[in-house]
Amino acid sequence: MSLWWWARKRSYTLFILRELSSVFVAWFVLFTLLTVWSVARGEERYEQFLDFASNPLVVALNVLALAFLLFHTVTWFNLTPKAMPVKVRGRRVPSTVVIAAQWLGFVVVSAFVVWLVVS
């Protein structure tokens, strides 16, 4: 089997990219933990972390990670109705309703976080 078997079909490519996105999810978790750790260590450590975070390579990595995280989120929301069919009164809830409910929850939680930060 060729090393590039996944590049032959769009669905295979999207599958591999989705699996690869987990690496960027892990990077964002690590980056967030490093941020919290540096804040807890005091102002000097936080300033050092900000210097590290402002490095053009780190900024580029974070932009790339954000793109992969958005891809990961969209594909996860689209896969949920297939992985976990929801039934109400013995009837399957349409996939579009499940996906829309997830996006609604995402928007509500995001708006709440923005409100917490801005207030």
C-alpha angles and dihedrals in degrees: 000000000000121000088233097053090124093059094064097075129037092226091054091048092051090048092053092045090051091051090047090052089070088071089059091046087056090049091053091049091050092046091050092048090049089051093052092044092052092048090051091051094059143263096299093054090046091053089051090050091050089053089052092046092051092057107119091233092054091046090050091048090051092049090050090046091051091054091050091046091053089049089048091051095048094047092045092052090048092050097047097084089053095046096042114024111201118218126192118188090346095306125108115244111235115259092238091059092051092048092046090050090053092050090047090053090047091052093046094049092044091050090050091051091048089049090051092050097043098042 
